[in-house]
Amino acid sequence: MADRKTVLVVDDASLVRLYYRSALQKADFAVEEAMNGLEALEKLLTTPIDLMIVDVNMPQMDGFSFLAAVRQKEGPLAGIPALITSTESGDADFAAARAAGANFYLIKPIDPETLVEFAMMFCGVSR
């Protein structure tokens, strides 16, 4: 990939972060990680990010609160595409993701091919 894209994976589970990292790096994405929304906000201030993949249930700052905080910012950070991931699949969960500013909602578990396809689509990358 000539213009390598960077994905920020925000999840409190280290195995999930490793799983996503492995799939994305195989597709030539650079990957940054954060364990919660507060850590992710710090990463956004120091690292150019092309896509955020954000878990909902995390300590200190959950995914909805994190995404809402990003969307309220002025400038380019507010426009970074975001995929919300969760094991929850109710209408209220989808509505909360939309209200927070998610571009799409993926229900865990997510297979690697689906993850990469969404990353490519939101980063404007073709195979």
C-alpha positions as CSV (number, residue, x, y, z in Angstrom):
1,M,0.0,0.0,0.0
2,A,1.6,3.3,-1.1
3,D,-0.2,5.5,1.4
4,R,-0.3,3.4,4.5
5,K,-3.4,4.1,6.6
6,T,-3.4,4.0,10.4
7,V,-6.2,2.4,12.4
8,L,-6.7,3.2,16.1
9,V,-8.1,0.1,18.0
10,V,-9.7,1.1,21.3
11,D,-10.6,-2.0,23.4
12,D,-9.9,-2.9,27.0
13,A,-9.3,-6.6,26.1
14,S,-5.7,-7.2,25.1
15,L,-6.6,-10.3,23.1
16,V,-9.1,-8.4,21.0
17,R,-6.5,-5.7,20.3
18,L,-4.0,-8.3,19.3
19,Y,-6.6,-10.1,17.1
20,Y,-7.5,-6.8,15.3
21,R,-3.9,-5.8,15.0
22,S,-2.9,-9.1,13.4
23,A,-5.7,-8.9,10.8
24,L,-5.1,-5.2,10.0
25,Q,-1.3,-5.5,9.8
26,K,-1.6,-8.4,7.4
27,A,-3.6,-6.1,5.1
28,D,-0.8,-3.5,5.5
29,F,-2.5,-1.1,7.9
30,A,-0.5,0.6,10.7
31,V,-2.2,0.0,14.0
32,E,-2.2,2.1,17.2
33,E,-3.9,0.8,20.3
34,A,-5.6,2.2,23.4
35,M,-7.2,0.4,26.4
36,N,-10.0,3.0,26.9
37,G,-11.4,6.2,25.7
38,L,-9.1,8.4,27.8
39,E,-6.0,6.8,26.4
40,A,-7.5,7.0,22.9
41,L,-8.1,10.7,23.2
42,E,-4.4,11.1,24.0
43,K,-3.4,9.1,21.0
44,L,-5.6,11.2,18.7
45,L,-3.7,14.3,19.8
46,T,-0.3,12.8,19.0
47,T,-0.8,10.4,16.1
48,P,-2.6,10.9,12.7
49,I,-5.4,8.4,12.5
50,D,-7.5,7.3,9.5
51,L,-10.0,5.1,11.2
52,M,-11.1,4.3,14.8
53,I,-12.4,0.8,15.8
54,V,-14.0,1.4,19.2
55,D,-15.4,-1.1,21.8
56,V,-18.4,0.1,23.8
57,N,-17.8,-1.4,27.3
58,M,-14.5,-0.1,28.7
59,P,-13.4,1.2,32.1
60,Q,-12.7,5.0,32.7
61,M,-14.3,6.1,29.5
62,D,-16.6,3.9,27.4
63,G,-16.8,3.9,23.6
64,F,-19.9,6.0,23.3
65,S,-18.5,8.7,25.6
66,F,-15.2,8.7,23.7
67,L,-16.8,9.0,20.3
68,A,-19.1,11.7,21.4
69,A,-16.1,13.7,22.8
70,V,-14.3,13.3,19.5
71,R,-17.3,14.4,17.4
72,Q,-17.6,17.5,19.5
73,K,-14.1,18.7,18.7
74,E,-13.4,21.3,16.1
75,G,-11.3,20.3,13.1
76,P,-10.2,17.1,11.4
77,L,-10.4,14.8,14.5
78,A,-14.2,15.1,14.4
79,G,-14.3,13.6,10.9
80,I,-12.3,10.5,11.5
81,P,-14.5,7.5,10.6
82,A,-15.5,5.2,13.5
83,L,-16.6,1.7,13.8
84,I,-18.3,0.7,17.1
85,T,-17.9,-2.9,18.1
86,S,-19.8,-4.7,20.8
87,T,-21.4,-8.0,21.8
88,E,-24.6,-6.0,22.4
89,S,-27.0,-6.0,19.5
90,G,-30.2,-4.3,20.6
91,D,-32.0,-1.3,18.9
92,A,-31.0,0.9,21.9
93,D,-27.3,0.0,21.3
94,F,-27.5,0.9,17.6
95,A,-29.3,4.2,18.5
96,A,-26.7,5.1,21.1
97,A,-23.9,4.4,18.5
98,R,-25.6,6.7,16.0
99,A,-26.2,9.4,18.6
100,A,-22.5,9.2,19.6
101,G,-21.4,9.7,15.9
102,A,-20.5,6.1,14.8
103,N,-20.3,5.5,11.1
104,F,-21.1,1.8,11.5
105,Y,-21.8,-0.8,14.2
106,L,-20.2,-4.3,14.1
107,I,-21.3,-7.1,16.4
108,K,-18.6,-9.2,18.0
109,P,-17.2,-11.6,17.3
110,I,-15.9,-10.1,14.0
111,D,-14.1,-12.2,11.5
112,P,-10.8,-10.9,10.2
113,E,-11.9,-10.6,6.6
114,T,-14.9,-8.4,7.6
115,L,-12.8,-6.2,9.8
116,V,-10.3,-5.7,7.0
117,E,-13.1,-5.0,4.4
118,F,-14.6,-2.3,6.6
119,A,-11.2,-0.8,7.3
120,M,-10.4,-0.7,3.6
121,M,-13.8,0.8,2.8
122,F,-13.6,3.6,5.4
123,C,-10.0,4.4,4.6
124,G,-10.6,4.5,0.8
125,V,-8.2,1.6,0.1
126,S,-8.6,-0.9,-2.7
127,R,-7.1,-4.3,-2.9
